[in-house]
C-alpha cells in the first residue's frame, strides 16, 4: 500500500512540475495599429491583443523539454528539422557545457524545434509584426523608434553581439514589462521567411560576424531604418532548420475574446 501511495505521489509531483513548466511568466499586450518599416505592401498593420513570454526560453526550460520529448534530443532529431549546429554546444543529449548558464537563453535552436516547444505549451511563436510591435518599446513608451538613444542601444548590441550566455533579465524591462527583446539574442518568429530579403546559402548565417555590421550601423543617417533592416535581413537569410549560437526564441499566446 505504501509503495502504491509513493508511486501516486511521485506521479502527481511530476504532473505538477510539468504544469508549472507550461506556465512560463507572460504579460498581456494591448493591440493596436503600427507602421512597419519593411516587408509589407500596406503601410498600417493591425495587431490584436495577445500574451507574450516575459523572457526568452532558457537552457533549463529547454533541457526539461527534451527530457520529456526525446525526439528533440541532439542525437535523435531528424536533419530535416535541425541542422548540424542544433544544440552543438551541449555535451550530450541532456548535459550542457560547464560554462553554460541554465538561466541563459537557449540558442543553437531550429525553427521547427522552437515551434514545437511553443505548441506543446498551447502557445506559438510570435509573428514578425507582433514581435516588432512589442520590441519597438523602450522603458517608458510603447513606440520609441524615433528616439536616438533607443536605436543607438540596439545598434550597439549589433556591433558586439556576444551576449548569448548572459542570463535572462540582463537587459532592460520595456514599456510592456518584457525583457531581452534587444541586447541578448535574436529570436525566431512564426513567419520569419515572409520578409522581402532572402538568402539561399547557409554561408549567409554561418558566422555571426556576417550578421552584425555594427560599425556601419552606428554611422547610418537613419538609425531607425537601419536597425529594422538588420532584423529583416537576418530573418530573410534563415531557413527553418538552421541553428545559430545567437538565435533563440520565446512564445506568445492568443487572447480569446469573451462571448
RAWO-V670332 format. One record per pair of residues at least 24 apart in sequence whose ideal C-beta (glycine too) atoms are under 7 Angstrom apart, sorted by the first residue. I is the first residue (numbers start at 1). GAP is how many residues later the second one is. Records with the same first field share a line. If there is no record, write none. Layout:
I=GAP  GAP
//
This chain:
21=40  43
22=99
24=29
25=29
26=25  26  27  28  227
27=24  25  27  149  150  151
28=227
29=105  147
34=99  109
36=93  96
37=188  191
38=158  190  191  194
39=156  157  193
45=84
47=82  83  86
49=206
50=80  202  203  204  205
51=201  202  204
52=74  82  126  198  200
53=197  198
54=123  124  125
55=113  114  124  125  195
56=49  112  124  128  129  131  192  193  194
57=48  49  60  191  192  193
58=44  45  46  47  48  110
59=37  41  42  43  45  47
60=42  43
62=44  55
63=31  33
65=52
66=27  28
67=27
72=41  44
80=161
81=29  31  32  160
82=28  30  31  159  161
83=27  158  159  160
85=158  159
86=24  157
89=156
100=65
101=64  66
103=64  65
104=60  61  62  63
105=59  63  79  80  143
106=142
107=57  78  137  138  139  140  141
108=135  136  137
109=134  138  139  140
110=130  131  132  133
111=77  81  129
112=128  129
114=74  135
118=133
121=130
123=128  129  130
124=66  127  128
125=63  64  65  124  126
126=63  64  126
127=62  63  64
128=61  63  64  66  67  107
130=122
131=56  58
134=42  44  47
135=46  47
137=37  38  39
138=36  37
139=33  34  35  36
140=35
141=34
142=33
145=79
146=78
148=75
151=72  73  76
152=71
153=29
154=28  73
155=59  62  63  68  71  72
157=25  26
158=54  56  59  72
159=53  55  56  58  59
160=54
161=47  51  85
164=81  82
185=61  62  63
186=48  60  61
187=61  62  63
188=59  61
189=46
192=43  46
193=45
195=37  40  41
196=36  40
197=35  36  39
198=38
199=37  38
204=33
205=32  33  37  39
208=37  38
//
